[in-house]
Amino acid sequence: MKQTIADKIFEKHLRNEPFPGSFVLDIDVVMCHEITTPTAILDLVARGKDRVFDPTKIKAVIDHVTPSKDSKTAAQAKVLRDWARRNEIKDFFDVGRNGVCHAIFPEKGFIRPGYTVIMGDSHTCTHGAFGAFSAGVGTTDLEVGILKGVCAFRKPATIKININGKLRKGVYAKDLILHIISVLTVNGATDHVVEFHGEQITEMTMESRMTLSNMAVEMGATTGICMPDEVTLDFLWEFVKEDYNNDKEAALADFKSWHSDDDAVYAKVVEIDADALVPVATFGYKPDQVKTMDELSGQRVDQVYLGSCTNGRLEDLAVAASILDGKKIADTVRLIVSPATPDIYSKALEAGYIKIFMDAGACLTNPTCGACLGMSNGVLAEGEICASTTNRNFNGRMGKGGMVHLMSPASAAATAINGKITDPREYL
Amino acid sequence: MRKFEGKVLFLDRSDINTDEIIPAKYLTEIEKSALGPHLLEDLNLEGFSTDSDEFKQSSVAITRANFGCGSSREHAPWAFAECGYHTIIASGFARIFRQNMFNGGLLAIELTEADIEKIFNKYSSCQDVTVAVDMDSSTLTVSADDQKSTFEFVISGFDRALVEAGGWLEYADENYD
């Protein structure tokens, strides 16, 4: 007893504690993309250690710049592709079958409650939505993970975030997490795990939970965890039912065994009043600089971006489509929509969302991370402003000299229609 | 073990992020050597210039809170290392950046905000400020002209072992199958 979910996961995965407070854990899933992995691969080759600890526990995708835009990105993709083939990594997602890592890997059922997950990508915290300890790491951690299946972490102190009450109409998981970050600040959870609790969370879809967990790193957190429950199980059922002999109750009991104990020890408990929240967006160059959409209303934007590991999933496209249905975006803006995976794209096509976006004047891109970090498919020019459903608004993030307002898909859609920041409740 | 001492670059701002340290457009480089010329090129900070002698000749950076926040890109510490920097001293680091430093055998030293404030007040306008780190006593000494100040710091046994081994890969090779 007295354990948080992170304590339980650490205990279950502990390889050893080489020094007090430093824990080396066995890793269940090592995820790789073409930006941070190739340097690790080439280093392993140079060291004569071109091997992987377990090809079934390694997942790889080309997602940051895809299809490749130039010789350098083509070379990065090739290093990853050749390595995956050479090492018999079956779960490798190449052009056409590829999507944004933090959308496609959970979609394939790779993440389970109680897992340890690492990736050379800071938004790996997304998978905490499944009750996993999932953390972004650098290339060296990734390299050791690929080779030995271990990673070192400090003992995780946990901050408990209680969401009290319910979100009102027009207010979404994105608004909630931006508000939480503004309360905790950009380093308020550094070296901590955060847990999201409350009735609003238990009623949330996995997609919304992923939006929440995705931005935990923006307050410095190692990961952001939602307790695995019926919603988690429904999402994962087709992937796990054989493990539980089709016994859903047994599976649920197992999922819930990971829950933090009632008497778990927290570093801090933060109370958030969901009822009081309104749609928000960031206004500066840090994710904790948050104002209401109403306060920002009327500010100019040049581009609107709907996509990313934060908000490029089907429910995000659905809410944006419901607002854009039958409408045109303003002449002064361009709207770029990037469904986060081929499956999401396909379902959005079937549901008619893609047609709505195209009729509204949007540009549809293939699934990719490109625009979010200013690498491809929607880079801003100097002085341009983007209303974006992504997760980072650093100075120049989407292009040198460009500025980003982070907001929900609903807010982005309303903003696209008016060509200036617009509270989405005007359209609901 | 290598010596951690050298001239100091002051970066007087909190929350300097990995996009400012090395912009994402250079993440298409596979070779670390290609990153050096772009270190801190997008950093907007009054008085800072990548053309200055202070930037070019230093091997230690002293900064404030939440240094290296944002992306997990190890390209950030690699870019510092390519430019000869081996030590960054701050009142706080983002977790991934800090671990990336130690994983590469580099030093990320956390001092209290009060100590960082003292260093900035006393030394940031001096010429030729140097820092010497004494790993045995876990102290660092800041010097300029005839002034000298020594500060204690805490480094975990694990991070110290990584620095002594030359990095996490080297340490893991010795200790894990």
HADDOCK unambig.tbl for C-alpha pairs under 7 A between the chains (distance, minus, plus):
assign (segid A and resid 19 and name CA) (segid B and resid 157 and name CA) 5.61 0.50 0.50
assign (segid A and resid 19 and name CA) (segid B and resid 158 and name CA) 5.58 0.50 0.50
assign (segid A and resid 22 and name CA) (segid B and resid 158 and name CA) 6.45 0.50 0.50
assign (segid A and resid 35 and name CA) (segid B and resid 27 and name CA) 6.43 0.50 0.50
assign (segid A and resid 35 and name CA) (segid B and resid 28 and name CA) 6.73 0.50 0.50
assign (segid A and resid 36 and name CA) (segid B and resid 73 and name CA) 6.80 0.50 0.50
assign (segid A and resid 38 and name CA) (segid B and resid 30 and name CA) 6.85 0.50 0.50
assign (segid A and resid 39 and name CA) (segid B and resid 30 and name CA) 5.71 0.50 0.50
assign (segid A and resid 72 and name CA) (segid B and resid 28 and name CA) 5.93 0.50 0.50
assign (segid A and resid 72 and name CA) (segid B and resid 29 and name CA) 6.96 0.50 0.50
assign (segid A and resid 73 and name CA) (segid B and resid 28 and name CA) 5.77 0.50 0.50
assign (segid A and resid 120 and name CA) (segid B and resid 72 and name CA) 6.23 0.50 0.50
assign (segid A and resid 121 and name CA) (segid B and resid 71 and name CA) 6.79 0.50 0.50
assign (segid A and resid 121 and name CA) (segid B and resid 72 and name CA) 5.28 0.50 0.50
assign (segid A and resid 122 and name CA) (segid B and resid 71 and name CA) 5.26 0.50 0.50
assign (segid A and resid 122 and name CA) (segid B and resid 72 and name CA) 4.79 0.50 0.50
assign (segid A and resid 136 and name CA) (segid B and resid 72 and name CA) 6.32 0.50 0.50
assign (segid A and resid 137 and name CA) (segid B and resid 72 and name CA) 5.76 0.50 0.50
assign (segid A and resid 137 and name CA) (segid B and resid 96 and name CA) 5.81 0.50 0.50
assign (segid A and resid 138 and name CA) (segid B and resid 72 and name CA) 5.26 0.50 0.50
assign (segid A and resid 138 and name CA) (segid B and resid 73 and name CA) 5.82 0.50 0.50
assign (segid A and resid 138 and name CA) (segid B and resid 74 and name CA) 5.13 0.50 0.50
assign (segid A and resid 138 and name CA) (segid B and resid 96 and name CA) 6.59 0.50 0.50
assign (segid A and resid 138 and name CA) (segid B and resid 100 and name CA) 5.81 0.50 0.50
assign (segid A and resid 139 and name CA) (segid B and resid 74 and name CA) 5.84 0.50 0.50
assign (segid A and resid 140 and name CA) (segid B and resid 103 and name CA) 6.36 0.50 0.50
assign (segid A and resid 140 and name CA) (segid B and resid 169 and name CA) 6.81 0.50 0.50
assign (segid A and resid 144 and name CA) (segid B and resid 169 and name CA) 6.05 0.50 0.50
assign (segid A and resid 148 and name CA) (segid B and resid 177 and name CA) 6.31 0.50 0.50
assign (segid A and resid 187 and name CA) (segid B and resid 66 and name CA) 6.20 0.50 0.50
assign (segid A and resid 190 and name CA) (segid B and resid 94 and name CA) 6.47 0.50 0.50
assign (segid A and resid 190 and name CA) (segid B and resid 95 and name CA) 6.54 0.50 0.50
assign (segid A and resid 191 and name CA) (segid B and resid 95 and name CA) 6.04 0.50 0.50
assign (segid A and resid 220 and name CA) (segid B and resid 94 and name CA) 6.33 0.50 0.50
assign (segid A and resid 373 and name CA) (segid B and resid 24 and name CA) 6.39 0.50 0.50
assign (segid A and resid 374 and name CA) (segid B and resid 24 and name CA) 6.84 0.50 0.50
assign (segid A and resid 374 and name CA) (segid B and resid 25 and name CA) 6.98 0.50 0.50
assign (segid A and resid 375 and name CA) (segid B and resid 24 and name CA) 6.55 0.50 0.50
assign (segid A and resid 375 and name CA) (segid B and resid 25 and name CA) 5.61 0.50 0.50
assign (segid A and resid 397 and name CA) (segid B and resid 19 and name CA) 6.73 0.50 0.50
